[in-house]
Amino acid sequence: MKARSWLYSLFAILLAFSLVATACGNDDDDPGAGDAPSTATDDSGDGAADDAGDGMADDSGDAADDSGDDMADDSGDGAADDPGDGPADDAVVIEEIGPPEDTVVTVCDAPSFTQIYAKVMSNRGFAENRGFEIDFVACHSGPAQAAALVSGQVDIALNTPDNMLGIRNADFDVVMFAQAVDNHFFDIVVSNNFGEIDCPQGDWECAMAALNGTRVGVVARGAAAEQIARQLLDSAGFDPDDTTYIATGLAGTTLAALESDEVDWAITFEPGLSRAELDDIGYAPFRLRAGDGPTELDWPSAVIITARSYWDANPNTVLNYRAAILESMEWLRDPANRDAVLEELDAHLGLDPDVAEYVFDRNIGSMTVTAELDPVRIQNNVDYAVGRGILAEAQEFGEFAVGPGIDVILPAALVPETTTVSICQAPSFNGMIAHIAVEEGFLSDRGVTGEFVQCPSGPANAAALIAGDVQFVGNTPDNMLGIRNAGFDVVMFQQLVDKHFFDIVVSNNFGPIDCEQGDWQCAMQELEGTNVGVVARGAAAEQIARQLVDSAGLDPDGATYIATGLSGTTLAALSSGEVDWAITFEPGLSQAVVDDIGYAPFNLRAGDGPSELDWPSLVNTTSRQFAEENPNTVAIFARASRQAMDFMRNPANREEVLAYMRNFLSLEGAVAETVFDSNIGSLSLNGALQPARIQNNVDYAVGRGILEEAQDFDEFTVSP
């Protein structure tokens, strides 16, 4: 087994996500980067959910600069890589900036003004002069940026501090290390169709009184732009829910919405703000960028962030990156470079010269001069994030900030109560999570040795857990509830697969089904009264098959259910005509298609199917007794599992994951690639249990007779 220093490669934003710089031109910014450094960082996983989703990570901001290297000298801030696992004495202490550990830093590329600093860093040699290069990855929305960070495609990101805190709230240990934009880059624009507001310029309270109860355009619902709009109304003494919020996207579509009278005003960023004035579409009754607005919005709007593990493994890279940002921003502000700056803006945003000048002149003054984090104003953002429900509870500056002179607050190390655990294992794609957690050393690095016990089905999982042969079992939530119904106090503590891993495959011997692809009700009508293969009688696969038949308005007892076991024997049963269709999992689903054995008339994994089947399909479980006696061991296992999923998602590890599939699943070539590509997106991003969807599974379990009576979420879950 290989032990590997795991540093997660960053996340971002989720938006799981940061700047939404979405595809358009706007200004948002984008998280930056990352590369999953060649060394190891793959693991991580901490992705981050970036911003609300508003596509553009709205928040993004722009560029963090850094003071230069002078500040690097001090440092001292170290940072624990993983949330709680690394010992505090592993904190990094930096006395001066040395050569970068990672020489290729991957950065999200988005068409926004705030992102121009990264282009200048790369194009003008500031990055190269410090020993690294930037590899840009297109991330044209907040969700895209978040996904890039979570998967390890990028290492460093630019985001609003509240979006960053939202990522931390989703349990990703992301940290900020530099300030990029000292003022706001989001601002207000009122449509000329709305008419003039009879308020003195800059009187935001008067303006909000005039706009109360109207229609406001925001980049994406629930994200940074909407939160700022709500705070403006709230601080002016109005109920934010009296206003209508409409997602208008980036600059082009937001301007179209203002011009067409779809919205009365909008919260957006550049180049939309400047273009609205130049094209006589709208005006600003006050300017957040100039310091107008409530005290609740007095915070820097863009910080540079990374995964704590990336900082731990690459402190010199991070500090060199910060120094290069400062150098690029100084270059941007130098009047002697004005023409060259406009050329950079034209290349990056495709702006006409008059628009480029307008955008530049109204925003360059907001970019930071020192790149130093402002603890007081960032704490104001923490309060804002708590008040807006972005952050569950306040965090201290040292919990989420690293860098020279910052008193970093590290989480206490977890000490396992039990150092050897047994884990149920089966040769399936989902079984690779635990397999990789052990083989990559993610579990042993935390002081726990994992041993595997073969459990080829849900009933076998249950039997092993009840007998005490294993401590950890990955199971469907309904199978777990069935164990509870039998009187065994098993509990779930982590979500592994957010979608389904079971799916349908119809034998080619049965012939084509005359239904639209995805029309599950039509398909089930065609399959009425046929033979269906299931992994084991009475277990999860049969219950799903019965629910599909039942939800389509047919009698589940009209079908014949035949136990066909795992992939190999199920495919044989489909090929021989023993069964007409099957409910199975990988690698059987992909092998059936590649080997021309069967096809899928719809896909549960893609969200097709009845509402009764809308639940996460795989959770980590243990006995309540073990959880109560070994809370640290359970928490360590959960973190190692999440780290394994992060490793699997990281594109830099694709070949290694395919190698694991060859060894663990005996898959290679087109089948392995198909299995991987069809399922990797279903893995949970942060392992958090989803109460509402799990409750839907409870209802399903009661309806199917798996559970005699409903149970509350708190009855069968624990939080490691």
C-alpha positions in Angstrom: 0.0 0.0 0.0 1.3 3.4 -0.9 1.3 6.1 1.7 0.9 9.4 0.1 1.1 12.9 1.4 -2.3 14.1 0.7 -2.8 17.6 0.1 -5.8 18.4 -1.4 -5.7 20.3 -4.4 -8.0 23.1 -3.9 -11.4 23.9 -4.3 -13.2 26.5 -4.9 -15.8 27.6 -5.0 -18.4 26.4 -4.9 -19.4 27.1 -5.7 -18.6 24.7 -4.8 -17.6 28.2 -6.3 -16.5 31.4 -6.9 -16.7 33.8 -9.3 -18.9 33.2 -11.6 -17.3 34.5 -14.3 -19.2 32.8 -16.6 -19.0 32.7 -19.9 -19.8 35.8 -20.9 -17.9 38.7 -20.6 -18.4 39.9 -17.5 -16.3 40.5 -14.8 -16.4 38.0 -12.4 -13.6 36.3 -11.6 -12.6 33.0 -11.2 -11.1 30.8 -8.9 -7.9 30.1 -9.7 -6.1 27.6 -9.9 -4.9 24.8 -9.9 -3.0 22.4 -10.7 -2.9 19.4 -9.0 0.7 19.7 -8.5 2.7 17.1 -9.8 3.6 16.0 -6.4 0.7 14.9 -4.7 -1.9 17.0 -4.0 -4.2 15.1 -5.7 -6.0 14.3 -2.9 -7.6 16.8 -1.5 -10.8 17.2 -2.3 -11.8 19.8 -0.8 -13.7 21.4 -3.2 -15.7 24.1 -2.7 -18.9 25.1 -3.4 -18.7 28.3 -4.7 -21.2 30.6 -4.9 -24.4 30.3 -4.8 -24.4 29.6 -7.9 -24.6 32.5 -9.4 -22.8 31.7 -12.0 -20.2 33.6 -12.0 -19.0 33.3 -8.9 -19.9 36.4 -8.8 -17.9 37.3 -6.5 -14.8 36.9 -7.6 -12.8 39.6 -7.5 -9.9 40.3 -8.9 -6.5 39.9 -8.0 -4.7 39.5 -5.1 -1.6 40.9 -5.0 0.8 40.5 -2.5 3.1 42.4 -1.3 6.0 41.2 -2.6 8.3 39.0 -1.4 9.3 41.1 1.3 6.5 39.9 3.3 7.1 36.5 2.7 9.7 36.5 5.0 7.9 36.3 8.0 5.4 34.1 7.9 4.8 31.7 10.2 1.6 30.6 9.4 1.3 27.3 8.8 -1.5 25.5 8.0 -2.8 22.3 8.8 -3.7 20.4 5.9 -6.8 18.7 6.6 -9.4 19.5 8.8 -8.6 17.8 11.7 -6.3 15.4 11.0 -2.9 16.7 10.9 -1.1 17.4 14.1 -0.7 21.0 14.9 3.0 20.7 15.1 3.1 20.1 11.4 2.3 23.8 10.8 4.4 25.4 8.1 6.8 28.2 9.2 8.2 30.4 6.5 11.2 32.6 6.9 11.6 33.7 3.3 10.2 32.9 -0.1 12.1 30.0 -1.6 11.7 28.4 -5.0 8.1 27.3 -5.7 7.5 23.6 -4.9 4.9 23.4 -7.7 6.0 25.0 -10.9 2.7 24.8 -12.8 -0.2 26.5 -11.2 -3.6 25.9 -12.8 -6.0 28.8 -12.8 -9.6 29.1 -13.9 -10.0 31.4 -16.9 -13.1 33.5 -17.1 -13.9 36.6 -19.1 -13.9 39.2 -16.3 -12.0 42.4 -15.4 -10.9 41.0 -12.1 -9.3 38.0 -13.9 -7.0 40.4 -15.9 -4.3 40.2 -13.2 -3.7 36.5 -13.9 -3.4 37.2 -17.6 -0.9 39.9 -16.9 1.0 37.6 -14.6 1.3 35.1 -17.3 1.7 37.4 -20.4 4.1 39.9 -18.9 6.5 37.3 -17.3 5.8 38.0 -13.6 4.9 34.3 -13.0 7.9 33.1 -15.1 10.3 35.4 -13.2 9.2 33.7 -10.0 9.8 30.2 -11.3 6.3 29.0 -12.1 3.9 29.1 -15.0 0.1 29.4 -15.1 -2.0 26.9 -16.9 -5.5 28.3 -17.6 -8.6 26.2 -17.5 -11.9 27.5 -18.8 -14.4 27.9 -15.9 -17.2 30.1 -17.1 -19.5 29.9 -14.2 -19.4 29.7 -10.4 -20.5 26.1 -10.4 -17.9 25.3 -13.1 -15.2 26.9 -11.0 -16.4 25.0 -7.9 -16.3 21.8 -9.8 -12.8 22.5 -11.1 -11.6 23.2 -7.5 -13.3 20.2 -6.1 -11.9 17.9 -8.7 -8.4 19.3 -8.3 -8.2 20.9 -11.7 -7.2 24.2 -10.2 -5.0 25.1 -7.2 -5.7 28.8 -6.5 -9.0 30.7 -6.8 -10.3 34.2 -6.5 -13.6 34.6 -4.7 -15.6 36.9 -2.5 -14.8 36.2 1.2 -18.5 35.2 1.9 -18.4 32.7 -1.0 -15.2 31.3 0.5 -16.9 31.1 3.9 -19.8 29.3 2.2 -17.3 26.8 0.9 -16.0 26.3 4.4 -19.5 25.9 5.6 -19.8 22.9 3.2 -16.9 21.4 5.1 -14.1 22.1 2.6 -11.0 23.4 4.4 -10.3 26.3 2.1 -8.2 29.3 3.3 -7.5 32.8 2.1 -4.0 34.2 1.8 -4.3 37.5 0.0 -6.7 40.3 -0.6 -7.4 41.3 -4.3 -10.1 43.9 -4.4 -10.4 46.2 -1.4 -13.8 47.7 -2.4 -16.7 46.1 -4.2 -16.7 44.9 -7.7 -20.4 44.2 -7.7 -22.6 47.3 -8.0 -26.0 48.5 -8.8 -27.5 49.6 -12.1 -31.1 50.9 -12.5 -32.8 50.6 -15.8 -33.6 53.9 -17.7 -37.1 52.4 -18.3 -37.7 52.6 -14.5 -37.1 56.4 -14.7 -35.1 58.7 -12.5 -35.0 58.2 -8.8 -35.6 61.4 -6.9 -32.7 61.0 -4.4 -29.3 62.7 -4.0 -26.5 60.8 -5.7 -25.0 58.4 -3.3 -28.1 58.2 -0.9 -28.5 54.5 -1.0 -31.3 54.4 1.6 -33.4 56.8 -0.4 -32.7 54.8 -3.6 -33.7 51.5 -1.9 -36.9 53.0 -0.7 -37.7 53.8 -4.4 -36.7 50.3 -5.5 -38.5 48.4 -2.7 -40.9 45.8 -4.1 -39.6 45.9 -7.7 -37.8 43.4 -9.9 -34.1 42.9 -9.5 -31.7 41.0 -11.8 -29.1 38.9 -10.2 -26.4 36.7 -11.8 -27.9 33.5 -10.3 -30.5 32.8 -7.7 -29.2 32.5 -4.2 -25.7 33.5 -5.0 -23.6 36.6 -4.1 -25.4 39.1 -6.2 -28.8 38.2 -4.8 -27.4 38.3 -1.2 -26.1 41.8 -1.8 -29.4 42.9 -3.2 -31.2 41.4 -0.2 -28.8 43.1 2.3 -29.3 46.5 0.7 -33.1 46.2 1.1 -32.7 44.7 4.6 -30.3 47.4 5.8 -32.7 50.1 4.4 -35.5 48.8 6.6 -37.5 46.8 4.0 -38.5 43.1 3.8 -36.2 41.5 1.1 -39.0 39.0 0.3 -41.2 41.8 -1.0 -38.8 42.1 -4.0 -38.7 39.8 -7.0 -35.3 38.3 -7.9 -34.7 37.2 -11.4 -31.6 35.3 -12.6 -30.3 37.3 -15.5 -26.8 35.8 -15.9 -23.8 37.7 -17.0 -23.3 41.1 -18.6 -24.9 40.6 -21.9 -28.1 39.0 -20.7 -28.4 41.3 -17.7 -28.2 44.3 -20.0 -30.8 42.8 -22.3 -33.1 42.2 -19.3 -32.7 45.9 -18.2 -33.3 47.2 -21.7 -36.4 45.0 -22.3 -37.9 46.0 -19.0 -37.8 42.4 -17.6 -36.1 43.8 -14.5 -36.0 47.3 -13.0 -32.5 47.1 -11.6 -29.7 44.7 -11.2 -26.7 43.8 -9.1 -23.9 42.9 -11.6 -20.2 43.6 -12.4 -18.0 44.7 -15.2 -18.2 45.0 -18.1 -21.9 45.2 -17.6 -21.8 48.2 -15.3 -19.8 50.3 -17.7 -21.6 49.2 -20.8 -25.0 50.0 -19.2 -23.9 53.7 -18.8 -22.1 53.9 -22.2 -25.1 52.4 -24.1 -27.6 54.5 -22.2 -29.3 51.4 -20.7 -29.1 52.3 -17.0 -27.5 54.4 -14.3 -26.2 54.1 -10.8 -28.0 56.1 -8.1 -25.2 55.2 -5.7 -22.0 53.2 -6.0 -20.9 50.3 -3.8 -17.5 50.6 -5.4 -17.2 54.2 -4.1 -18.0 53.2 -0.6 -21.8 54.0 -0.6 -24.0 51.4 1.1 -24.7 50.0 4.5 -22.0 49.1 7.0 -23.0 45.4 6.6 -21.5 45.6 3.1 -18.2 47.2 4.2 -15.8 44.4 3.3 -13.2 43.6 0.6 -14.9 41.9 -2.3 -12.2 39.5 -3.5 -9.7 37.4 -1.8 -7.3 34.7 -3.1 -7.9 31.3 -1.7 -6.5 27.8 -1.8 -6.9 24.5 0.0 -5.2 24.3 3.3 -3.5 21.2 2.2 -2.1 22.9 -0.9 -0.8 25.7 1.2 0.8 23.1 3.5 2.6 21.4 0.7 3.4 24.4 -1.5 3.9 27.5 0.8 6.6 29.0 -1.5 4.4 28.5 -4.6 1.6 30.3 -2.9 3.7 33.2 -1.6 5.4 33.5 -5.0 2.0 33.6 -6.6 1.0 36.3 -4.2 4.1 38.3 -4.9 3.6 38.0 -8.7 0.0 39.2 -8.3 1.2 42.4 -6.6 3.8 42.9 -9.4 1.1 42.5 -12.0 -1.2 45.0 -10.3 1.5 47.5 -10.0 2.1 47.1 -13.7 -1.6 47.6 -14.4 -1.7 50.8 -12.3 1.4 52.4 -14.0 0.2 55.2 -16.4 3.2 54.4 -18.6 1.5 51.0 -19.4 -2.0 52.3 -20.2 -1.9 51.4 -23.9 -0.5 47.9 -23.1 -3.2 47.4 -20.4 -5.9 48.2 -22.9 -4.4 45.7 -25.3 -4.5 43.1 -22.5 -8.2 44.0 -21.9 -9.0 43.7 -25.6 -7.3 40.3 -25.8 -9.0 39.0 -22.6 -12.5 40.6 -22.9 -12.8 41.7 -26.5 -13.8 45.2 -25.4 -14.0 48.2 -27.7 -11.4 50.8 -26.7 -13.9 53.2 -25.3 -15.5 50.5 -23.1 -12.1 49.1 -22.1 -11.0 52.6 -20.9 -14.3 53.1 -19.1 -14.1 49.7 -17.3 -10.4 50.2 -16.4 -10.8 53.8 -15.0 -13.7 52.8 -12.8 -12.2 49.7 -11.3 -8.4 50.0 -11.1 -8.7 52.0 -7.9 -10.4 49.2 -6.2 -7.6 46.8 -6.6 -5.5 46.2 -3.6 -2.1 47.9 -3.2 -0.6 45.6 -0.5 -2.5 42.4 -0.9 -2.6 42.1 2.9 -5.7 40.7 4.3 -7.8 43.2 6.4 -8.9 41.2 9.5 -11.4 43.8 10.7 -13.3 44.3 7.4 -13.1 40.5 6.7 -14.6 39.9 10.1 -17.4 42.2 9.0 -17.9 39.9 6.1 -18.1 36.9 8.5 -20.9 38.7 10.4 -22.6 39.4 7.1 -22.2 35.7 6.0 -23.8 34.6 9.3 -26.6 37.1 9.0 -27.4 36.0 5.5 -27.3 32.3 6.4 -24.3 31.7 4.2 -22.3 30.6 7.3 -23.8 28.5 10.1 -21.7 30.0 12.8 -19.0 32.6 13.1 -15.3 31.6 12.5 -12.2 33.4 13.8 -9.8 35.0 11.3 -7.1 32.5 12.1 -9.3 29.6 11.2 -9.6 30.5 7.6 -6.6 32.8 6.9 -2.9 31.8 6.4 0.2 33.7 5.5 3.1 35.7 7.0 2.3 37.1 10.4 -1.1 35.4 10.7 -1.8 33.5 13.9 -3.2 30.4 12.4 -5.7 28.4 14.4 -5.3 24.7 13.7 -7.9 22.1 14.5 -7.0 19.5 17.1 -5.7 16.2 15.7 -8.0 13.2 15.8 -6.6 10.3 17.8 -8.3 7.0 16.8 -9.8 4.9 19.6 -9.5 1.8 17.4 -6.5 1.5 15.1 -7.5 -1.5 13.1 -10.9 -1.7 11.4 -12.6 -4.2 9.1 -14.5 -3.0 6.0 -17.0 -4.7 3.8 -15.7 -4.9 0.3 -17.2 -5.9 -3.1 -15.7 -5.6 -6.6 -17.7 -2.6 -7.8 -17.0 0.9 -8.9 -18.3 2.2 -5.6 -16.2 -0.3 -3.7 -13.2 1.5 -5.0 -13.8 4.4 -2.6 -12.7 2.3 0.4 -10.2 0.4 -1.7 -8.4 3.6 -2.6 -8.7 5.0 0.9 -6.7 2.0 2.1 -4.3 1.6 -0.8 -3.3 5.3 -1.1 -2.7 5.5 2.6 -5.4 8.0 3.3 -6.6 5.9 6.2 -3.2 4.7 7.6 -1.9 8.3 7.4 -4.4 9.0 10.1 -3.4 6.1 12.3 -5.9 3.5 11.2 -5.3 0.2 9.4 -8.1 -1.0 7.2 -8.7 -4.7 6.5 -11.3 -6.0 4.0 -13.9 -8.7 4.3 -15.7 -9.7 1.1 -19.4 -8.9 1.2 -20.9 -9.4 -2.3 -24.4 -8.2 -1.7 -26.6 -6.1 0.6 -27.7 -9.0 2.7 -24.0 -10.1 3.0 -23.2 -6.5 4.2 -25.9 -6.7 6.8 -24.9 -10.1 8.0 -21.2 -9.1 8.4 -22.2 -5.9 10.3 -24.6 -7.7 12.6 -22.1 -10.4 13.3 -19.4 -7.9 14.2 -17.2 -9.1 11.4 -16.8 -5.6 10.0 -17.1 -2.1 11.5 -17.8 -0.1 8.3 -20.2 -1.0 5.5 -21.2 1.0 2.4 -24.9 0.4 1.8 -28.0 1.8 0.2 -30.0 3.8 2.8 -33.0 1.5 2.4 -30.9 -1.6 3.0 -29.6 0.1 6.1 -33.1 0.9 7.3 -34.0 -2.8 6.7 -31.2 -3.8 9.1 -32.7 -1.3 11.7 -36.1 -2.8 11.1 -34.6 -6.2 12.1 -33.7 -4.7 15.5 -30.0 -3.9 14.9 -29.1 -0.3 15.7 -27.0 0.6 12.7 -26.5 4.3 11.8 -25.3 6.2 8.8 -22.7 8.9 9.0 -21.6 9.8 5.5 -23.1 10.1 2.0 -20.9 8.5 -0.8 -23.1 8.5 -4.0 -25.5 11.4 -4.4 -27.3 9.8 -7.4 -28.1 6.1 -8.1 -25.5 3.5 -8.8 -28.1 0.9 -9.6 -29.6 1.2 -13.1 -31.5 -0.6 -15.7 -30.2 -2.7 -18.7 -32.5 -4.4 -21.2 -31.3 -7.4 -23.1 -30.8 -7.0 -26.9 -32.6 -10.3 -27.1 -35.7 -8.6 -25.9 -35.5 -6.2 -28.9 -35.9 -2.5 -29.0 -38.5 -0.7 -26.9 -40.7 1.8 -28.8 -40.3 4.6 -26.4 -38.6 8.0 -26.3 -35.2 7.8 -24.6 -35.7 8.6 -20.9 -39.4 7.9 -20.8 -39.3 5.4 -18.0 -43.1 5.0 -17.7 -43.4 4.0 -21.3 -40.4 1.6 -21.0 -41.9 -0.1 -17.9 -45.2 -0.6 -19.8 -43.2 -2.4 -22.5 -41.4 -4.6 -19.8 -44.6 -5.6 -18.0 -44.8 -9.2 -17.0 -41.2 -10.1 -18.1 -38.2 -11.7 -16.3 -36.0 -9.3 -14.4 -32.5 -10.1 -13.0 -31.7 -8.7 -9.5 -28.5 -9.1 -7.5 -30.2 -10.9 -4.7 -33.9 -11.7 -3.9 -35.5 -9.2 -1.6 -32.6 -6.8 -1.5 -32.1 -3.3 -3.0 -32.1 -4.2 -6.7 -35.4 -6.1 -6.5 -37.0 -3.3 -4.5 -35.9 -0.7 -7.1 -37.3 -2.9 -9.9 -40.6 -3.3 -8.0 -40.8 0.4 -7.4 -40.3 1.2 -11.1 -43.1 -1.2 -12.0 -45.4 0.1 -9.2 -44.8 3.8 -10.0 -45.6 3.1 -13.7 -49.1 1.9 -12.5 -48.4 -1.8 -13.0 -48.5 -4.8 -10.6 -45.0 -5.5 -9.3 -46.0 -9.2 -8.7 -46.7 -9.5 -12.4 -42.9 -9.6 -13.1 -40.6 -12.6 -12.3 -37.6 -11.8 -10.2 -34.5 -14.0 -10.7 -31.3 -13.7 -8.6 -28.5 -13.2 -11.1 -25.7 -12.0 -8.7 -23.0 -9.6 -9.7 -22.0 -8.3 -13.1 -20.6 -11.4 -14.7 -23.5 -13.7 -14.0 -26.0 -11.0 -14.7 -24.6 -10.3 -18.1 -24.6 -14.1 -18.8 -28.3 -14.2 -17.8 -29.1 -11.3 -20.2 -27.1 -12.9 -23.0 -28.7 -16.3 -22.6 -32.2 -14.9 -22.5 -32.7 -16.1 -18.9 -33.8 -12.6 -18.1 -35.2 -9.8 -20.3 -33.8 -6.9 -18.2 -31.9 -6.4 -15.0 -31.3 -3.9 -12.2 -27.6 -4.0 -11.6 -24.5 -1.8 -11.2 -21.0 -1.2 -12.5 -19.1 -2.6 -14.3 -22.1 -4.6 -15.6 -24.0 -1.6 -16.9 -21.1 -0.4 -19.0 -20.0 -3.9 -20.1 -23.5 -4.6 -21.4 -23.3 -1.6 -23.7 -19.7 -2.1 -24.8 -20.2 -5.8 -25.5 -23.5 -5.2 -27.2 -25.4 -7.3 -24.7 -28.0 -4.7 -23.7 -29.1 -1.1 -23.6 -30.7 1.5 -21.2 -34.0 2.9 -22.3 -33.7 5.4 -19.5 -31.1 6.2 -16.8 -31.7 6.3 -13.1 -28.2 7.7 -12.8 -29.2 10.7 -14.9 -32.3 11.4 -12.9 -34.8 9.5 -14.9 -37.4 7.6 -12.9 -40.2 8.2 -10.4 -39.9 10.7 -7.5 -40.1 7.7 -5.1 -36.5 6.9 -6.2 -35.0 10.3 -5.7 -32.5 9.6 -3.0 -28.8 9.1 -2.5 -27.9 5.5 -3.3 -24.9 4.9 -1.1 -24.1 5.8 2.5 -21.4 4.7 5.0 -22.8 2.9 8.0 -21.6 1.4 11.3 -23.2 0.2 14.5 -24.3 2.8 17.0 -22.2 1.1 19.6 -19.1 1.4 17.5 -19.9 5.1 16.7 -20.4 6.0 20.3 -17.3 4.2 21.5 -15.0 5.3 18.6 -16.2 8.7 17.4 -12.7 9.7 16.2 -12.2 6.5 14.3 -15.5 7.0 12.5 -14.5 10.6 11.7 -11.1 9.5 10.4 -12.8 6.8 8.2 -15.2 9.5 6.8 -12.3 11.8 6.0 -10.3 9.1 4.3 -13.3 8.1 2.3 -13.9 11.7 1.2 -10.2 12.0 0.3 -10.4 8.9 -1.8 -13.4 10.4 -3.7 -11.5 13.6 -4.2 -8.5 11.6 -5.5 -10.8 9.7 -7.9 -12.3 13.0 -9.2 -9.0 14.7 -9.8 -8.3 14.6 -13.6 -4.5 14.4 -12.8 -5.2 11.0 -11.3 -7.2 9.5 -14.1 -4.6 7.0 -15.2 -4.0 5.9 -11.6 -7.7 5.4 -11.1 -7.9 3.3 -14.3 -5.0 1.3 -13.0 -6.9 0.6 -9.8 -9.8 -0.5 -11.9 -7.7 -2.9 -13.8 -6.4 -4.5 -10.6 -9.5 -4.3 -8.5 -12.2 -4.8 -11.0 -10.3 -6.5 -13.8 -11.4 -3.8 -16.2 -9.5 -2.0 -18.8 -9.8 -0.3 -22.2 -13.2 1.1 -23.3 -15.1 -0.6 -20.6 -13.0 0.9 -17.8 -13.2 4.4 -19.4 -17.0 4.1 -19.8 -17.5 3.0 -16.2 -15.4 5.8 -15.0 -16.9 8.5 -17.1 -20.5 7.4 -16.4 -20.1 7.3 -12.6 -17.5 9.7 -11.4 -20.0 12.6 -11.4 -22.3 10.8 -9.0 -19.8 10.7 -6.1 -20.6 13.0 -3.2 -18.6 16.3 -3.1 -18.4 16.6 0.6 -20.0 13.5 2.1 -22.7 15.5 3.9 -25.9 13.6 4.4 -28.9 15.2 2.7 -31.9 14.9 5.2 -34.7 15.7 2.7 -33.6 13.2 0.1 -32.8 10.6 2.8 -36.3 11.2 4.2 -37.6 10.4 0.8 -35.8 7.1 1.0 -37.5 6.5 4.4 -40.9 7.0 2.8 -39.8 4.6 0.0 -38.7 2.0 2.5 -42.0 2.2 4.4 -43.9 2.0 1.1 -41.9 -1.1 0.0 -42.4 -2.8 3.4 -38.6 -2.6 4.1 -39.4 -0.5 7.2 -42.4 -1.0 9.4 -42.8 2.6 10.3 -41.1 5.9 9.5 -38.1 7.0 11.5 -36.8 10.5 12.0 -33.4 11.5 10.5 -31.8 11.9 13.9 -32.8 8.4 14.9 -30.5 6.7 12.4 -27.7 9.2 11.7 -24.6 10.4 13.6 -22.2 13.2 12.9 -18.6 12.2 13.0 
